[in-house]
Amino acid sequence: MDSINQQFLKLDTAGAEKEIQMLINWAGEMKDESLAYSFLIIKYNYSFHKKKDKSGAVEGLKTIIDRVHNSNMVDIEAQAMATLGDFYLGDYNTSAIGFDYALKAYDIYAHMDPGKFPGKSLYLFNLGINHLRFKDYANGKRYFIEAIHCKPIYKVPKAFNIYNAIGLCYRNVGQYDSAENFFKQAYAHTTPSDSTWRGIIGGNIGITYYYLGRYKEAKPLLESDVKASLARNQIVNAAKSLAILGDIYLIQNDKKKALELLQQSYDLIFEGNKRNDYETLQQIYPRLAKVYAANGDLQKAYAFMDSAMIVRDSVTNQKNVMKLARVQQKQEQDKYEAEVQQLNDQKRLHGVIRNSLIGGIVLLAVIALLFINRQRLKNNQREQQLLAEKEIAESKQQLAQADLQSASRQLGDFTRNIQEKNELIEKFSAEIERLQALPCSIELPDTRENLMKLQQSTILTEDQWEDFRTVFEKVHSGFFIRLREKLPDLSPAEIRFVALSKLRLHNKEMAGILGISTDAVRMNRHRLRKKLELPEEDSLENLIETI
């Protein structure tokens, strides 16, 4: 879309307006609202730059922003804001407003896919250029580097433009080695058809060499830059390189050549009507004063020294305006960052509250488990003591009777244990149901003990399942082998369900062991019966009993 912008700017006013309006009408016929807005942005951009209808273009873009703000056309909002930002940034007096719009646009498109937002690399480049203009080299470099990593990089800007701009950021803060590296990368991205740009980038390398004191290497590059700049009528760039060349010759004590080059630089500025380019004149006037003094013409030396002081004041005033704009820009940026920080603080606070609640629940659960385990330990110790007394004091007949009595006592203890556990857990959740006492059968002591362990197990992890399986095998030896032979397609979860069904546990008890709801237990039973193609509810229990 931005390359289309550039193409229309090359057309004459009547032809361009006609073409753009045709595109807007076509998008309307296609009922593509987003595309229509895109062409409308192009129209306002053309009106601003070509027709000089600045107020109409500004109001038109603001209308688009208002209309799409709460829609899903975030790409259109970003385009309109970025374009409006460029309008305002063209004037130092409105640059703070321009930065506000440009940065708001950046907040929208920063995370957008360049494939879906083709103008991303150009908007980043323009944002970097405006920071470079206002001497904010750190942020300028940041946006240029983002533009480099924005794939694909479209025709505008070309990659060498971005690398060259990064080199300028580094050079302006005195990091000449880094500047040289990026200027060379910029040159490497040019082609033979970019001969003019090769000369300009070479000139930037030459200026860097000048600051590094590598005058011999700097001179041919600066001479090529002058030639390339004049070929493209880039008067200011040529004048700057001529001034630096003149200073190099003066340093090398070639006063005549230095005067010739500096006078040529001065003439270019005035013949090209660039008298208000104070930054360039600030480089030329002091050097002219110095070279005239070296050649013995003190009158001209004083005259140019006075001119240098006037230019310096003008540059200072201009810098003050720029400084004010930067302050206003920073205030807007700080305000935005404060809002973001406030949102992040709220998120962190909510996280702390949530984690505290979770921690409290976990702590209560741990207390409940410790209490239950303590009761289990007491019951186990009591059972072991009873069994030892029975083995010593009673005969085989008395042992059988004692076993029956012990089983009854164990069942009673277990029932009381469940009741106590219910009373504790009910304090934390009204949803937990009363556990029912498991039916007991008259079996051998080891078997009965293992059954009790199985019935009180909780199978929530693989380790717990392995412990359960070990005890289960003691009670029902070979069960899992027979189960695999008879029903080979069961999943691990279904195998656990069948094992618990073998113990004749109720749905509520199985839910407590597996850590799921009773509805989930019923659903598992239904799915298993359906998988095994069993017609009736009792047929599943009958099948398990045969294994």
Buried (B, 14 or more C-beta within 10 A) or exposed (E): BBEBBEEBEEBEEEEBBEBBEEBBEEBEEEEEBEBBBBBBBBBBBBBBBBEEBBEEBBEBBBEBBEBBEEEEBBBBBBBBBBBBBBBBBBEBEBBBBBBBBBBBBBEBBEEBEBEEBBBBBBBBBBBBBBBBBBEBBEBBBBBBBBBBEBEEBBEBBBBBBBBBBBBBBBBBEEBBEBBBBBBBBBBEBBEEEBEBBBBBBBBBBBBBBBBBEBBEBBBEBBBBBBBBBBEEEBBBBBBBBBBBBBBBBBEEEBBEBBBBBBBBBBEBBEEBEBEEBBEBBBBBBBBBBBBBBBBEBEEBBEBBBEBBEEBBEBBEEBBEEBEBBBEBBEEBBEEBEEEEEEEEEEEEEEEEEEEEEEEEEEEBEEEBEEBBEEBBEEBEEBBEEBBEEBEEEBEEEEBEEBBEEBBEEBBEBBBEBBEEBEEBBEEBEEEBEEBEBBEBEEBEBEBBBBBBBBBBBEBEEEEBBEBBBEBBBBBBEEBBEEBEEEBEEBEEEBBBBBBBBBBBBBBBBBBBBBEBEBEBBEEBBEEBBEEBEBEEEEEBBEBBEEB
